[in-house]
Structure formats: C-alpha cells, structure tokens
C-alpha cells in the first residue's frame, strides 16, 4: 500500500480525495498498488466531513511520518508551499502539485532535488488543469523540435471574452457576472492582467527549451482594455479576440508573450469558448496538434493531480527524467517581434493613419466618428514608434 498526504483541503484538495475514493479500484490497478490518504494538512477543522479523522494542523507530522511516500501539494501560492515541498523532497518523499506559482518560480530547483534523491516532482495540473500537456511534452513529443506553443490558458479571461463576443456586453459587466458564477476570483487581477497565463507559458517554454524561463520576463498584456467596440470590429472581420499565451521560435530566437490577439475561423483556437482551455503545439516533424478540455475546476484539476500520484507510485524508487535546468533561457526581445495590428482611429485621422501604417484594409463597424484599419507587418518597435504620431483608440495584434 502507498500512503500519501494532501496539503490543503480546499477546492482541489477535496477533489483529490474525491477522485481517489470514487475511482479507487481503477487507480489502484493503474498504480500497481493501493493508494491511501493517511493525512490531510489544513488550518481548519471539518467536523461534518469524514476527512476530519485524517486532518492534521502541523506539517511536521507528515514530514516525519516514514509511511508517507508521496505528498500532494494543492495549497497554492509560493509560501509556505515551497518550504513544505522542498522539505518533503529532501526527506525522500515524491511530490505532485497543481501549483503554477510554485512550479514557475522554483520548478527547476525542485526537479534537481528530486533527481538527487532519486524520487519525483510532478506537476501536470499546473498548466491547463485537466488537460494533459506536461507529460506529452516530456514523453510523446520528444522526437520533434517544438517551434511554437500557443494556448488559451486561463478560463476566466476566455469566459469574459466569449461573453463579450456573443452577448455584446462590456468588460466590467461580464467580469461581475463571472465572479457571481464562480468563474472569477474576488480579486481577478492575476487572471485579467495575464499573469496567470504568463506563469503557465513560462513553465511550458522551460520544459521545451530545457532551461529556466522566468515568468517576470514574459511580455504580458491582459484584457482590461478590450471593449465592446473592439468586439464589433472583430465581428466585422469575421474574427474573434482571444487572450493567447504564446512561445514561438523564429530565426534562432524564442519570443514569449501573453496578449489579446484577433484570430480567424481557420485558427485552431478559434472555437475554444467559455471556461475551456486549449494548447496548440507545432513540431517540425509532427506539424500541428492540439490539447483541449477543462482547464480548471475541482475534479478536472484533481484528476490531473491524481494521475501524477499514480505515476509517482509507479516510480517510487526511481527518478523520471525531466529536462529543465536552472540555467536561464535568454528570450528574444519583444521589440523585434513582427506582427500585423488592428487599430482604431478617429475618422478625421484615417488618411494620416493609413499613410503611416501602410494600411491593408479599412474597416467600418458602424461606430460614429471612428474607423478601424489593419497595418502592414512590422516589428513591435516600429509600431510603437509610428503610433507616437497618431492618436490611437485601441490596438490589437493579429495572428
């Protein structure tokens, strides 16, 4: 029997216990041994829940228990999660986590410790919730040179943009609805400003490159400036606006960014709406492939965590190689990244803007006093320089 401890009995932690209980026979068969939750760490008590008999408030109980072979960390945040996970690994216990903040900041170090201890640090649920993407990148796509990963990696922002698209609502109105439905946090900054997606694309890029990508170095824009007017123009262009997390290798440089993009019907991420997530991967041999499904939520995320527990149980005494070193990965300067842009300008500035940006197309969405136009392809630096000469109402990159 493999005994585990769960750190945190919130949404995901309670989901992990539920998945293990509901699919007990299947999970034990896949793991090759029965898996039992012995301890659950939480500051709270749960007197009406059968889990109460397993609740502990002192982490040292878990750390010093020689029967615990796998620790599941689903507390979230960096502290005290980092300290707890590091101590677990150093004491010879494998770890499975859903904590994207922890993985983005300390993933390489924790993998290195796990390797030294000949145990494992698994983090499938840290990107894409229930969507399998970490293990496929490590195991199934290793024959390819991955030159692009683009993803809708945040369910909150995807829901907000989808509702703005199909209902014609304003950002603030849809965000309030998302909070009422439980799709957005009370403080949604990490989601709507793109930080959550930034951490996830940093993790994926680190795995593909084998080197550390700090999420602070990822160019990040959120969706707070996207308006219902932008949506009207997108509809006129037969496009949709999505917050994309992108890692693209071009001309020997890797460019990593999070930003809103206009995408057309032929784009693989065009039809991913609501709270769903998707990750598109392009390999030099495989070509295009996509992973699609529930990117968050109690049971989908817990399912991914438990899959890591199963994998850890299969490899209790040997380390599964993960190529992610602490050497920092140099990223291409976003100033050199080439895009086309959709811009909105006042009607009186149309002629000057067209001449300035070498406009390929004028768009009239029926909004009085303004027009939209699509620029020629140019670097971010060139666009920023030209934009100083005209008053822009908005600008969105085009994929």
Buried (B, 14 or more C-beta within 10 A) or exposed (E): EBBBBBBBBEBBBBBBBBBBEEBEEEBBEBBEBBBBBBBBBBEEEBEEBEBEEBBBEEBEBBBEBEEBBBBBBBBBEBEEBBEBBBBBBBBBBBBBBBBBBBBBBBBBBBBBBBBEBEBBBBBBBBBBBBBBBBBBBBEEBEEBEBBBBBBBBBBBBBBBBBBBBEEEBBBEBBBEBBBEEEBBBEEBEBBBBBBBBBBBBBBBBBBBBEBBBEBEBBBBBBBBEBBBBBBBBBBEBEBBBBBBBBBBBEEEEBBBBBBBBBBEEEBBBBEBBEBBBBBBBBBEEBEEBBBBBBBBBBBBBBBBBBBBBBBBBBBBEEBBEBBBBEEEBEBBEBEBBEBBBBBBBBEEBBEEBBEBBEBEEEBEBEBEEBBBBBBEEBBBEBBEEBBEEBEBBBBBBBB
